[in-house]
Amino acid sequence: MTTEAELACVYSALILVDDDIAVTGEKIQTILKAANVNVESYWPGLFAKALEGINVKELITNIGSGVGAAPVGAAPAAAAPVSTEAAPTKEEKKKEEPEEESDDDMGFGLFD
C-alpha cells in the first residue's frame, strides 16, 4: 500500500500546484478524501513538508537541467572566414608540416 499512498499524495500535490494552491497536509488530505483514497495519516504531512519552499512547476519544467545532468555541449565553432587568397599548393603544405622522427633516430624500435 505504500506505493499507492505515495502515488496518491504525489497526484494530490500536483493538483494543488496546478491550481496555484499552497501544498499543505490538510489540502492533500482533502483531495485524497474526495477521491476515496485512504492513506496513513503521516503521508500528506510528509509530502507537504518535502515540497515546502520548492517551486514544483519550475522543478517539473527543468527536469533535464538538475544536478547530475549531463553538461550542455559546447557551442558550435564559428564558421571560418572566407579568404580571397588561393589555397596553398601541395608543395607548400609539405613544407609547413614538420618532419616526423623515426624510431631509429631515438635509438629504439618497436620490436627492440
C-alpha positions in Angstrom: 0.0 0.0 0.0 2.9 2.3 0.5 3.5 2.8 -3.2 -0.2 3.6 -3.7 -0.2 6.0 -0.9 2.9 7.8 -2.3 1.4 8.0 -5.7 -1.9 9.3 -4.4 -0.1 12.0 -2.5 2.0 13.0 -5.5 -1.1 13.3 -7.7 -2.8 15.4 -5.0 0.2 17.7 -4.7 0.3 18.1 -8.4 -3.4 19.0 -8.5 -2.8 21.7 -5.8 0.2 23.1 -7.7 -1.6 23.2 -11.0 -4.4 25.2 -9.3 -1.9 27.5 -7.7 -2.9 26.4 -4.2 -0.4 26.1 -1.4 0.5 22.5 -0.8 -0.3 21.6 2.8 -1.0 18.3 4.5 -4.6 19.3 5.1 -5.3 20.1 1.5 -3.7 16.9 0.3 -5.8 15.0 2.8 -8.9 16.8 1.5 -8.2 15.8 -2.1 -7.5 12.2 -1.0 -10.8 12.1 0.9 -12.7 13.4 -2.1 -11.1 10.7 -4.2 -12.0 8.0 -1.6 -8.3 7.1 -1.2 -7.3 6.0 2.3 -3.6 6.6 3.3 -1.8 6.6 6.6 -2.2 9.9 8.4 1.5 10.8 8.1 1.7 10.7 4.2 0.0 14.0 3.4 2.1 15.9 6.0 5.3 14.2 4.8 4.7 15.3 1.2 3.7 18.8 2.2 6.9 19.1 4.3 9.0 17.8 1.5 7.6 20.3 -1.0 7.8 23.2 1.4 9.7 26.1 -0.3 10.0 24.3 -3.6 8.7 25.7 -6.8 7.2 22.5 -8.2 6.2 23.9 -11.6 9.8 25.0 -12.1 11.1 21.6 -10.9 8.9 19.8 -13.4 9.8 22.1 -16.4 13.6 21.9 -15.7 13.9 18.1 -15.2 16.9 17.8 -17.6 18.9 20.6 -16.0 19.1 19.4 -12.5 22.2 18.3 -10.6 23.8 15.3 -12.2 22.5 16.1 -15.6 24.9 15.9 -18.5 26.6 19.2 -19.3 25.4 21.0 -22.3 27.7 20.6 -25.3 29.9 23.5 -26.3 28.6 25.9 -28.8 29.5 25.1 -32.4 32.6 26.6 -33.7 32.2 29.8 -35.7 32.4 29.5 -39.5 35.9 30.0 -40.9 36.2 33.4 -42.6 36.1 33.4 -46.3 39.6 34.0 -47.7 40.2 35.6 -51.1 43.7 34.1 -51.3 44.3 31.0 -53.3 44.6 27.7 -51.4 48.2 26.6 -50.8 49.6 24.1 -53.2 50.7 20.6 -52.3 54.3 21.6 -52.2 53.6 24.4 -49.7 51.7 22.1 -47.5 54.5 19.6 -47.4 56.9 22.4 -46.3 54.7 23.5 -43.5 54.3 20.1 -41.9 57.1 19.1 -39.5 59.1 16.1 -40.4 58.3 13.0 -38.4 61.1 11.4 -36.4 61.7 7.8 -37.0 62.2 5.3 -34.2 65.8 4.7 -35.4 66.7 8.3 -34.5 65.7 7.7 -30.9 67.8 4.6 -30.5 65.0 2.1 -30.1 62.4 0.5 -32.3 59.0 -1.1 -31.9 60.4 -4.6 -31.6 63.7 -3.9 -29.8 
